[in-house]
């Protein structure tokens, strides 16, 4: 019983780290659940969260309203970016 409770507690505490993801919100209000890998001068590179093995996708910064990172930080982008 104690062992099962301990395993459940450890699993619960580690759960948020297993679902690390970022949310890209486009100017059209479309949301992309992803893992942002790089922000370049004109583009954002990301991998779709559902496909960890997928190649990076390039997205123009001008199409992005903001990114909500896994740690809760928001990064906004202007249309001129």
HELIX and SHEET records of a PDB file:
HELIX    1   1 UNK A    2  UNK A   18  1                                  17    
HELIX    2   2 UNK A   61  UNK A   63  5                                   3    
SHEET    1   A 6 UNK A  57  UNK A  60  0                                        
SHEET    2   A 6 UNK A  43  UNK A  48 -1                                        
SHEET    3   A 6 UNK A  31  UNK A  39 -1                                        
SHEET    4   A 6 UNK A  22  UNK A  26 -1                                        
SHEET    5   A 6 UNK A  64  UNK A  68 -1                                        
SHEET    6   A 6 UNK A  74  UNK A  76 -1                                        
END                                                                             
